[in-house]
Structure formats: structure tokens, C-alpha cells
Amino acid sequence: MPATSTAATDPRREVTITRVFDAPRALVFKAWTRPEHLSRWWGPHGFTVHVCEIDFRVGGGWHIRMRSPQGVEDRQRGVIRELVAPERFVFTYAFEDEHGTRGHETIVTVTFADAGSKTEVTIRQGIFELVKVRDEHIWGWGEALDNFAAYLNRISHKE
């Protein structure tokens, strides 16, 4: 299991999660930013991504639809605000209902730093409207990053 630390800069409003992955930064960045990779690991345990679209440029949109093991559909959407390959990726993040109405929007900043032959990934997300929602994101990111580590382990031997 990769090393993990989680700290809330304001317990009600933001979250920061850092993990170190046993893969080079170029591969980690690629697996974070390409739909063919992202769709293989995104989401909590047991969720299945069935739509993953990314217009990979500043101002481009992204959209993910996934299903829980119980069959509940989850829709997420946002816009890419900043892109500095392979160092930083900033995007807006909001849930969306079946009619396309978006919920509260947060900003997600993902940084990728060399850590020897490994890569340190730090995710900062905020500003959350409710502590409960922040806590759900801590849980969701934790499980998604577990999936990411397993996915990187599978593809690092092929790339």
C-alpha cells in the first residue's frame, strides 16, 4: 500500500491528500490525464466508469459517468483550468444530476513531484460546502487512489 497522509487545512472547507506511487512521474501524469487510463481506475472500489471524456487543454471540459456496485449512477463534470505537464493539473469538479444540473463546484489541484524513482501526488480540493461532503471526498479519493496504485502496478510493467 502506498504511503498516505491526509490533512484538512480548514476541517470544514478543504482537504489535502498526498501519496507516493512506485512509478515514474511521466507515467503517473499520463495515467491521470488520458481517458483510456483514467477510466480504468477512477472512483471508489467497485465503481465502473462507463463514460470518460476529457478535452485535454486549458478551458477544455471533462465528464465522467460511473456506476456503483448497487447500480446507482454518479455523474461528475468540470473544466480544466491549468495544465503544466507533467507537474500540475487543475480542474473544477461538480456532481451533476440526470438533467445536467450541477451541484456545488470545487477546485481540484493535483501536483506530481519526482521522489527518486517514485512520484509524489498531492491532491488539494475545496472549498466544500459541508463537512459531510468533504468527508465523502476523503473516502472517495482514498479508494480511487488505492485503485490508481493497483492500476499503475499493472501498467508500469508494460510501458
N, C-alpha and C positions, 0 to 999 in steps of 0.2 A: 504494500500500500504506500503511495507517495506521501511524503511529509506534508502536513497541512497545518495552517494556522488561520484562525478566523478572529477578526476584531471589528467591532462596531465603533466607528468614530463618533457617532451620536447614536445611542442604542435604539432610538425610535426612528431614525431617519436614513442611515446609510449602513452599508456593510462592505467590508474588505475581506477577501479570501485569497490566500496565497498557497500555491502548491508547486512542488518541484517535480518535473517529469523526466524520466530517463530517455530522452530523445533530443536531438539537436534542434536549435531554435527554428531553423528554416522549415523542418518537417512539422513542428508544433504549430507554427503560424499557418502553414498550408492546411493542416487538418482543422484549424479553427475557421478558416475563411473560404473554403471551397465547398459548395453544396454536396458534392459527391462524398466528401468526408464527413462534414457536419451532420448530415442525415443519418450517419451510422452510429453516432454517439450522443447526440443532443437529447436532453430530457432526463427525468428521473428513471430509476430502474423499472424495466418492464414497459416503458412507453415506446411506441413505434412511430417514427416520423414518416408521414406519407406525402407531405408537400414540403419542399425546402428550396426556396428561391432566393438568390442573392444577386443584386446588381452591384458588383464589387467595385465601387468608386464613391468618392465623396459626393453626397447627395443621392446616391442610389438607395433603393429600398431593399428590405429583406422581409421574408414571410415564411413562417413555419407553422404547419399544422401537424399535430400528433395525437395519438390515442393512448389513453391509459389502459392498463390491463383489464379494467372493467368496461371499456368501450366508450368512455367519455372523451369527446374531442376537445383539444386545447389549441387555441389559435394565438400566435404571437406575431407582432409586426413592428417594424421600426425603420429608421433611416440612418445610413452611415454618415457620421459627422466628421470623422477624421480617420486617416489611414496612412500609416508610416510603416511600410513593410521592411523588415519583419519585427518591428519594435512595439507598435501600438495600434489599437483598433478601438474606435469609439463609436457607439451607436445608441439610438433611442430604443426603448423597449416598452411595449404595451401589450396587454392582453386584448383580445378582440372577440366580440360575440358573433353568433352566426349571421347577424345582419350587417356586420362590418363596423359596428360601433366600438370605438376603442375606449379602454379604461384609462386609469391613471398612468401617465408616462414617466419613466425613469431614464436616467442616462447610465450606460454601462461603459466603463473604460477597462480594457484588457491590455496589460503590458506583458511583453515577452523579453526576458533577460537571460543572457548566457550565464550558466552556472557550471563552468567546466564543460564537460561533455553533455550536461543536462540543461534543462530550461526551466527557469522560474517564471510561473504565470501568476499575475496578480489581477484579480477582478475587483473593481470598485463599482458599486451600484447605489444609486439614490436619486432622488430623495423619495423615500417611501411615505405614503400617507398614513399607514397603520403599522404598529409593531407586529401584528399577526401576519401581514403581507411580507414584511421584512423577514420574519422567521420562516415563512414558507419558501422564500427565495434562498435563504441559507441552506435549508434542507434540499431544495431542488438543485442548486448549484453543487452541493456536496455529492449528490448521487450522479449528476451529469459528469462531474469531474472524475468520479470513480469509473464511469463508462468511458470517458476520454482516455484515462490511463490504460485501461484494458485495450481500447482500440489502438492507441499508439504502440503498445507492445506487439499487437498483431501486425501492423503495417511497417514498423521500423525494420523488420527482418526482410521486407520485400522492396523497400525503397532504397 
